[in-house]
Structures are given as structure tokens and as C-alpha cells.
Amino acid sequence: MSTPDFSDLRAHLAGLFATALRTVAPQLPDASIVLEKPKQSQHGDYACNLALQLAKPLRAKPRDIAEKLLAALPASPLLEKTEIAGAGFINLFLARSFKQQIVNHILQTGGDYGKNRLGQKKKVQVEFVSANPTGPLHVGHGRGAAYGACLSNVLAAAGFEVAREFYINDAGRQMDILAASVWLRYLEARGGAVMFPEDGYRGDYVRLIANSLERAHGAKFEHNAADLPTAAPGGDADAALDALIAHSKIVLGEGWRVLHRHALDAMLADQRDDLGEFRVTYDIWFSEQSLYENGAVERAVGKLAANGHLYEKDGALWFRSTAFGDEKDRVVRRENGQYTYFASDIAYHLNKFERGFDTVIDVWGADHHGYIPRVKGALTALGCDAEKLTVTLVQFAVLYRGGEKVAMGKRSGDFVSLRDLRREVGNDAARFFYVLRKGDQHLDFDLDLAKSQSNENPVYYIQYAHARVCSVHEQWGGRENALCETDVAPLSSDMENALLQRLMNYPEVVENAARDLAPHLIAFYLKELAGEFHSYYNATRVLVDAEPVKLARLALVTAVRQVLRNGLELLGVSAPEKM
């Protein structure tokens, strides 16, 4: 049997067991052959439970079946030994000579090492962040941005065709509130005395937009501030705000549209710039407003009605979402004839499916978990396969500085922006810390740790490992390209064997991260690889006098550097050559 490449290792080993199965139990050709990684290295590189599965149908003891399987297992140059353990597990130990070849393979493969064909070029859309353009991005958005960007990179590395998308919430009341808030600050800048509404947007960014509006348009939007409605009957703050918006639209006329667009463009430019600096880019910026302008919302609601899933009550139009597992039915069109946010969300998701994606992934904040049944229900009601929609939830990030929790609240303007966080800890630390935990797990972000240059700071620890190898190369001064042909037979110590095994695991980690939508697995892996490298480096001299040993060790640490670089690239973190 010919030696396979590393990407086919599992398939090769499974093939060996398939051959043995045909001898031991030919009547059970479809028995599942599962290869798992033992938690402890002394139990081998892989373990197979096939004997335990066959025990019941063959009416025999698992250990007896395991012995027969091993007797029928074809010889392979990849295996050093096999053994039966416990109730009947078969442990497989890879040949050291085969493991050593991973070094040459990595150096020859370079930046492509770890990529796989799991996705088979299926089209996947990942929509993430999609923050209301009513204020700067804050640290909560930052976690969704890091997760979505890293997930997209991982899926691309696993062979999917990935489309990254930002949904612009540029229609509806929140944008009207921002526009009205900007207008009031504009009037203040023009010398007017305004009563700012309690629920208006109060951040300094609103004043900045108002100032830019004045620079661009001068006195065009000036109005007597005394004429503005400041209160509503019964002290209803929402009603007062709605009255202000309605008044603004009337007195400004076409100017309201210009002002609204100015505020939207200013916030979108800020968000694009912020995300771009954070190494988060998109293929598509999709406008919610476009769904109204091209009739998509009306068409989606009409289709729901035609399929018998809507009913009228109290003058409003309701979607019968309880029929699809939701806790209550939902309004899609209010009694005043205006469509709800849910209606535009239905139209948007229908649009996604009409674009032909094999899988649609939405990255939402954990507080939106209750929204999942109604969106999937609407898709089902529209005749779509709702199983093609996967919603991943990302918990909010809580900042700590000096052991104290950092408070934040967006509308008041008292919040920590993503830009401020990045300036304080750097893009690399922000990207890494955000994906250091599973997305749906609570995240405490320790600002002091993220800024520290110590082994306790995981991103520093990993980047330092990369820089250390660069330093070794600088001391060596040889030709790096020649290392891919190095004889790596001298790599024989336990530490070297552990590093070889860790390097071999990387492609499987990437595949698992893609399959489970879990980029944090890459972060965990890099921490472990860096830890093993630092231990090896501290205990082993690389640039020894013996040329064969020196070259073999140089090739090994260079392979480590390549894998660190590949993993950091998936996470959007830089790989510095000097620290």
C-alpha cells in the first residue's frame, strides 16, 4: 500500500480497518469506522472502537474481535505498532519516520498547510456585526466582528466559497432618531436653544456629524428652535420623540432626506473605517432601505399571505409564527400601514436564499436568541429550507480594567467604542482575546492582561514564539528555502516527537473549527503549540555544531513558525518577526 499524503491520513487508517472488517465480519460491511484522538499520548495517536461496535451483532467479546481485526489489518508503513486496550479499543501508534515527514511537508506546503476540501466549494454567506448606523461601534460589536471575520477565514480555508456581508439598518425609527438628534445639535451650533429629548442620541459623535453638516450646508437647515415640540401629553418620551421627528420631516421637507443621508453616510464611513482598521472586510454592504424601494418587503409579506400564514387583528397584519414554534404571533404590518422590522428581516432572509447560497450563517448577539424561531418559521412558511440557515449567538464582552468592570450605555454616549479598545490594547490583542472563548460563552476581557508583555498574555506568548524562530534564522544566516529537503531523521527526543504530533494535528483543528463554526479552536491550538515550542526552545539548543542535527532542528522550528503564521492569519492577528 502506497504512502498517502497527510491530508488523507484518517482515510488511509480507516481503509485499513475496512479491509480487516471484510475479513472478520463480511456480513457487516457498513459498520461505522470511527478514529478518535486519545486524550493521553501513551494511548497512541489514534484509537478505534470498531471491536466494541461489532460485539453485539457478532455475539463475541470485544477483545476477541479486536484480536481478529488486528490479525486481518493490512501492513502499513505509517504504523509503528498497534495494541488492544481496555474493553476492546484498538490503539494505533504512527511510525516516527512518518511523523518526521510532516516537517518537510509543512515547509513545502507553506501558507496552504492546514487548508482542506471540507466545503467542496459550497457557497456560504456569513452576515455579521450589522450594527445600527446610529453610533460608533462598541466593544460588544467588536466580539461579533472578530468572531465573524475569523469564522469566515476558517470556512474559506476549509474549502467553502465565503461571502461576507454587513446588513445596513438604514430604514426605520432609529435612523430617524439619529437624524433628529443631529439636527438639534446643528441648531445648537447655529446658536439655537433646544430642549434635547431624553431618548435622543447624546454622544459626542452626534455633535461631530452636526458640525460637518453645517460645514457642508451652512444655514440650509436653520429653523426657529422655539417651534420644536418638546413634550407630549402624559409625559410620554417616545411620543415626544415621534412628534419631533414628524415635525422635522414637515418643516425640512426635502431637506430631511438630505440631513438623514448625511447622518447615515457619516456613521457608515465611521463603521467601515473602524472595521477596516480591525482587519474586518466585507464583500457586500446590503441596504435595508433597498428592500422597501424595490418592493421586496411587500412581495415577501404578500407571499406569506398567499400561503395562508397571515391574519388581520386590530387593524394590523400578523404572521402566525406560533405554528412554527414561536412563543406568540408577530406583527408584520402595523395598523398605520407601516411594515415592522420583522417584515424587512423576512424579506432580507428570503433575498439571501434567492441568491443561491448553500448555507446562510447569521452571527447575532445572544440577546436575540428568541428571534430564531420566528425567522426560521417565516422561511419555512415561504417555502424555503430553513435548515440552510444557521444562527450563531455571540455573548457580550465585559471589559475589566484594574479588576473593575467598565460600565457602558450607548444612547447616553457613555460607552467604550471598539476604536478606543483597539487603541488601548492593539488590534492583535483585541482580535485574539475576542475569539479566545467559544462565541456563546461569557467573555471577561482583561484590558491589563491584553496589554502586558508576559507569558500570561496568550497573544504575546504566541507571537513571541514566532519571533523567536525568526531570531534563530537571523543567527543562522543560511538559506531557508533549502530546509524543505532536510533529512529530519535526527528528530528523536520526546519533546520533538510532541512537536511533530502537534504539527500534524493542525489540519484537523482547522477542519473541526469549520465544521463546528468554532474559530476559538484555532486560538486554543496556537496556545498549545507555542507552549510546546517554548519548552523545547528553552531545553534544546537549535544551532548546534553537528550539521545534520542543526538542520533538522532548524527545519522543525521553521515548520512551527509556519503553522503559527498560518493560524494567526486565520485569526486576523499579525506574526511579527521581532518583539
C-alpha positions, -999 to +999 in steps of 0.1 A: +000+000+000+015+034-011+021+061+015-007+086+014-003+123+019-010+138+053-044+151+044-056+115+037-042+100+069-075+093+085-089+079+053-058+056+050-062+043+085-100+038+081-092+019+049-070-005+068-099-013+092-124-015+063-102-042+048-100-061+081-137-057+086-144-076+053-124-105+067-138-105+103-174-096+096-182-096+059-219-096+067-215-061+083-198-040+056-215-008+067-202-008+103-191+026+113-153+031+115-145+059+139-110+071+146-105+093+177-076+111+192-068+096+226-065+123+254-032+108+266-003+102+243+006+069+258-026+055+243-014+061+208-021+086+181-055+072+172-080+049+187-107+028+171-138+013+188-149-009+159-145-041+180-169-027+206-195-019+179-192-055+165-196-072+198-234-074+199-241-084+163-212-110+164-221-121+199-185-122+209-162-104+234-148-071+221-112-080+229-115-113+210-129-093+180-101-067+184-075-095+181-091-108+149-092-073+135-056-067+142-047-101+126-065-091+095-052-055+095-030-049+064+006-038+070+012-001+066+045+019+066+026+045+086+021+023+117+048+016+142+026-006+164-009-014+175-023-026+208-056-036+224-066-015+254-094-015+280-126-033+269-115-036+233-102-003+220-075-006+193-048+020+198-027+029+168+009+043+170+022+061+140+058+054+129+082+081+140+097+082+105+063+091+091+057+118+117+090+133+109+079+138+073+054+164+085+082+189+088+092+186+051+055+186+041+048+219+060+078+236+046+069+226+011+032+235+015+038+268+033+007+290+037-016+263+023-008+239+051-040+233+071-063+241+042-087+213+033-116+204+010-144+200+036-165+227+020-163+213-016-167+249-029-202+252-014-214+288-012-217+302+023-229+336+033-217+349+067-236+380+079-221+396+110-219+429+130-248+446+111-249+472+138-274+501+135-256+530+119-267+552+148-234+554+166-198+542+167-192+505+171-187+495+207-169+466+223-199+444+220-199+448+182-161+441+184-167+405+195-192+398+168-168+414+143-138+393+154-159+361+155-175+366+121-142+376+104-123+346+119-151+322+111-152+334+075-114+329+072-117+294+087-145+284+063-125+297+034-095+276+045-118+246+046-128+250+010-160+270+012-168+299-011-175+326+015-194+358+011-190+383+040-220+406+044-230+436+065-267+444+067-272+482+070-302+490+091-308+523+073-346+522+075-369+528+104-373+548+136-337+545+150-322+562+120-349+589+122-339+594+159-303+599+149-312+623+121-334+644+145-306+643+171-281+656+146-305+683+135-309+695+171-271+696+176-269+715+143-294+741+156-274+744+188-242+750+167-262+777+149-270+794+182-304+779+189-315+769+224-330+735+221-345+710+246-328+678+237-351+648+241-344+622+268-342+593+243-322+612+216-286+601+207-263+621+230-228+610+222-201+635+211-202+618+177-236+634+171-221+669+176-193+660+151-218+650+125-238+682+131-206+702+127-198+685+094-235+691+083-230+728+090-197+730+071-213+713+041-246+731+040-243+763+061-276+777+072-297+754+049-314+736+078-317+765+102-351+768+120-366+785+150-359+762+179-388+776+198-412+760+173-400+725+181-423+702+200-407+694+234-433+673+252-462+650+246-494+645+266-489+624+297-451+629+295-446+600+271-410+603+260-415+581+229-445+601+218-425+633+222-396+620+201-420+608+174-436+643+174-402+659+170-394+635+141-428+642+124-423+680+128-388+678+114-399+660+083-426+686+077-406+718+082-375+705+064-393+688+035-367+675+010-340+688+034-349+660+058-338+634+033-305+652+028-299+655+065-309+619+070-285+608+043-257+629+057-260+613+091-262+578+076-232+583+054-212+598+082-219+568+105-213+542+077-180+558+069-170+556+105-180+520+108-163+510+076-131+527+087-132+512+122-138+477+109-112+481+082-086+491+107-096+460+127-089+439+096-126+431+091-137+435+055-169+427+036-179+416+001-213+431+004-229+460+023-266+454+020-291+482+025-324+475+044-339+505+027-333+488-007-358+461+003-385+488+006-375+506-026-375+475-048-407+461-033-391+431-017-408+436+017-442+439+001-435+409-020-424+387+009-454+397+030-477+391+000-462+356-004-468+348+033-504+359+028-509+339-003-496+308+016-522+313+043-498+323+071-511+358+079-543+372+095-557+406+105-564+417+141-569+452+155-561+466+121-527+450+120-514+421+099-500+392+119-477+363+110-489+331+126-454+323+140-468+301+168-474+275+142-436+273+138-426+271+175-425+308+184-440+319+217-465+343+201-476+355+168-458+386+153-469+417+136-456+423+101-476+454+092-489+478+118-524+494+119-509+526+104-498+506+074-461+507+082-441+474+080-423+462+111-386+454+114-396+418+113-412+422+079-379+436+065-360+408+082-382+383+065-376+399+031-339+401+037-336+364+045-358+355+015-334+376-006-304+356+009-320+323-001-329+336-036-292+344-041-284+307-041-263+302-010-259+266+001-257+278+037-266+311+054-249+319+087-262+348+108-240+360+137-263+375+163-259+388+198-271+363+224-300+385+234-315+378+200-319+340+207-357+344+208-357+357+173-345+325+158-379+305+157-398+333+141-372+339+113-369+302+106-407+299+108-411+327+082-386+310+059-405+277+062-438+295+055-422+310+024-413+275+011-376+278+019-355+251+036-349+268+069-323+242+078-300+261+055-300+290+080-276+286+109-277+313+136-247+315+159-250+335+190-222+357+204-223+367+241-215+403+251-179+411+261-174+427+296-144+449+300-123+449+331-096+475+340-077+473+372-100+445+383-130+468+380-159+463+355-161+491+329-196+504+326-212+514+293-245+526+278-249+535+242-276+561+239-262+582+267-229+582+249-212+566+279-197+536+262-163+521+253-160+522+215-143+495+195-118+521+183-109+531+218-104+495+228-082+489+198-061+520+205-056+508+241-047+472+236-039+470+199-056+452+170-038+419+176-047+416+213-083+426+206-088+401+178-072+373+198-089+379+231-123+382+214-120+346+200-103+331+230-136+318+242-164+300+224-187+326+209-218+317+230-198+318+263-195+348+285-163+368+279-144+388+305-119+410+286-090+419+309-075+451+294-045+450+317-036+414+306-042+422+269-016+450+272+010+430+292+042+416+277+043+384+296+037+347+292+003+351+308-008+371+278-016+344+252-013+366+221+021+379+232+032+343+241+023+331+206+038+360+187+069+357+208+073+321+196+071+332+160+097+360+167+120+336+184+122+314+153+129+345+132+157+353+156+172+318+152+172+323+115+189+356+118+217+340+139+220+311+115+221+331+083+216+301+060+192+295+031+157+289+044+144+275+011+168+246+013+153+234+046+123+217+029+147+190+017+163+185+051+169+150+065+148+151+097+158+117+110+178+133+139+145+145+154+142+118+181+136+133+215+103+132+233+099+170+230+105+168+193+080+139+190+054+160+208+060+189+185+057+167+154+024+153+167+011+188+174+021+200+139+003+170+124-029+179+143-033+214+128-053+205+096-077+185+117-081+215+141-089+238+111-115+212+098-131+209+132-132+247+136-150+250+103-174+221+109-183+234+144-182+271+135-157+274+163-127+296+155-117+296+192-103+261+185-076+277+164-067+301+193-065+271+217-043+252+193-019+281+188-015+285+226-007+248+229+018+248+200+035+279+213+038+264+248+054+232+235+077+252+213+089+275+242+095+244+263+115+228+235+135+260+228+143+266+264+156+230+268+172+224+235+200+242+216+190+246+180+222+259+164+245+230+175+278+222+158+266+189+143+253+199+109+227+172+104+212+178+139+213+216+134+195+215+101+169+190+113+161+213+143+161+244+121+136+226+098+114+217+128+113+252+144+107+267+109+077+244+104+064+255+138+068+291+127+049+284+095+020+268+114+019+297+139+018+321+110-010+302+092-031+300+124-026+337+133-036+347+097-069+329+102-075+348+134-065+381+118-035+385+141-001+396+128+030+374+131+059+398+140+095+389+133+108+409+162+092+417+196 
